[in-house]
Amino acid sequence: MIYIQAHFNLARILMLAIGLWPYQQTKLVQVQLILISSILSSFIVFQFTTFITTECSPNLVIKILTCSLFAASPMIIHNSFWLNIHTVKCSFERLQDICNELKDESEIAIIKRYGNDTKRYTLIFFVCGICGIVFFSFLPLWPQILSTVLPINMSQTHRIMHIMTEYFVDREKYFYLILLHINTATCIGMTVAIATGTVLLGCIIHACGLFSIASYRIKQAMTIIMMKNANQENQILMYRKIVCAVNMHCKAMDFLELLMSSFEGMIFLVTVIDVIIVSLSLYGIASSRDNISEFFLYLVCISTTFVYIFAANYLAQDITDHNNDIFVTAYDFQWYTASLRVQKMMLFMLQRGTKVFYMTIGGLIVGSLQNAAALTSASISYFTVLYSMQN
């Protein structure tokens, strides 16, 4: 028997850390959710309060908007998962029910292979996230660390804040408390991004596995067609296998529809924010060539955003490719040698395959590698406009 939650062990730990695991929603977890949402929200608010006490300039506005939007994405994702936590639970349960129906050893091996892919990609994103958290957390402390080795003026050692905030307190006196709030919000934000991202990634990978099972069932049915002794009994068996393949394909489509219908608003909003972040970050990099700390800050923002854009669109493209494989499999065999009843079923499937399946967001954004290139091109275009207006 396949236990789907075992494929999400690391993601489950991360989701528990941010209170979003759907199977343990106690009152204490509700308090945890409120606390996390408050920390993320306050981090954004204290960035915008900088405009109250600091004279505005184009570079200051760009920096605060970039950092605040970068911090807003995890908050939006966290709240969206909080509101749709029942959908996440239903998705796991539906996936488990589908896997419980699998009896063929080859089909079980297929879903296990995709489960291992889920574990592997989750571990990769987790390690990258840990490295990012460690690097970002120690970034403001590097001058003080270096001061223990090199003769650096103490007035410049630990008063550098790479993210501009205004808490209306003495920055020198409460430096470490301010740093604690910034690092806490950063760690929570990255944990939210990794945990929720790997859950969606794992669900989509398993949907690809369901498409592969449907393709496998069609291959089994087509193998019977190629048999010279395709008697009446084999014709019935072939027909049943095609029906099972169609049912699996429908279940995979319904699973994706359940998953994406609740999160398409969130994905659309985060995608728009990502395009803005890339444009602003490119402008910041071009404007801060003499400031190494700001350069690295913008570089982190733009690189992380690019990873999200290409990972999300790559998964969407993978879904499209797996769906197309089903109909390519049907085309590759001599289905026309089957009985008339089976031919009607196959023609129905082939007709369905003439329309390419895409994962769309709000009917406007089509998930594909071509869309990732289009978003990148749009970001560069907006950056060009901003930079030309400044000059």
Residue, then its C-alpha position, 0 to 999 in steps of 0.5 A: m500500500i502506498y502512503i502518500q504522506a510519506h512522500f511529504n515527510l520533510a514538507r510536513i515538518l516545514m508545514l508544521a513549523i508554520g502551522l499549515w499542516p492540515y491534519q493538526q489544526t488545534k487552537l494552539v496552531q491557530v494562535q501560531l498562524i496568527l503570530i506568524s501572519s502578524i510577524l510577516s505583516s509587521f515586517i512589511v509595515f515597518q519598512f514603509t514607515t521609513f518614508i515617515t522619517t527619511e527623505c525620499s529619493p528614487n533609490l530609497v523608494i526602489k529599495i523599500l518597494t523591492c524588499s517589501l514586495f519580496a516580503a509580501s509574497p510569503m505573507i500572501i502565500h501563507n494567508s492563502f494556504w490558511l484560508n484554503i487549508h481544507t482544500v490541501k487536506c482534500s487534495f491529499e485525501r483524494l490522491q490517497d484514494i486514487c493510490n489505494e485503487l492501484k493494484d498493478e505492480s507497475e502502476i504502484a512502481i510509477i507512483k513510487r518513482y514520482g514520490n521519490d522525485t517529490k522527496r528529492y526536489t523537496l530536499i534540494f529546495f530545503v538545502c538551498g533555503i537553509c543556505g539562503i537563511v544563513f547567508f542573509s541572517f549573518l549579512p548585517l553582522w559580517p562587519q562586526i565579525l571581521s572587526t575581531v580580525l581586522p582593525i575596523n572602526m567600531s562605529q561602522t561594525h554592526r550598525i549596517m542594516h541591509i533592509m531599511t526599517e523604522y521602528f521609532v526607537d533608538r537604532e543603536k540601543y535596540f540594534y539586536l532586537i531590530l535584527l532579531h525581528i528582521n531575521t525572524a521574519t526572513c526565516i519565517g518567510m523563506t520557510v513559508a515559501i519552501a514549505t508551501g512551494t514543495v507541497l504544491l510541487g509534490c502534488i503536481i509531480h504526483a499528478c504527472g504520475l497519474f498521467s503516466i499511469a494513464s499512458y501505461r494503461i493505454k500501452q497495455a491495451m494497445t499491446i493486446i491489439m498487436m496480438k495476433n489472437a485478439n479474440q473476443e475475450n481480449q477485445i473486452l479486456m482491451y476495452r476495459k483497460i482503455v476505460c481504466a486509462v480514461n478514468m485515470h486521466c479524468k481523475a488526474m484532471d479533476f485533482l489538478e482542478l481541485l488544487m488549482s481552483s483554490f490557489e489560482g488567485m494567489i499564484f496570479l498575484v504572486t506572479v505579478i509581484d514577481v515581475i515587479i520585483v525583477s524590474l525593480s531589482l534590475y533597476g536597483i542593481a544598475s543604480s547601486r554599482d558602487n554599493i556592494s551590500e545593496f547589490f547583493l540584496y537586489l541579487v538575492c531578490i532577483s535570483t530567488t524570484f527567477v527560481y520561482i518563476f522558472a520552477a512554477n512554469y517548468l512544472a506547468q510545462d511538465i503537466t502539459d507534456h505528460n498529458n500530451d504523452i497519453f495521446v502520443t501513446a495512442y497515436d503510436f499503436q495500430w488502434y485502427t485494427a481493433s473492434l469498432r467499439v474500441q475504435k470509437m473509444m480511441l477516436f474520442m480520446l484522440q479528438r480530446g488530444t487535439k486540444v493541448f491542455y495548459m494550466t492557466i491562471g485566471g484565464l490570462i497566464v498560461g503556465s509553460l516555459q514560453n510563459a517564463a520567457a515572456l515574464t522575463s522579457a516583460s520584466i526587462s522591458y519594464f526595467t528599461v522604461l524605468y531606467s530610461m525615465q531616470n536618465 
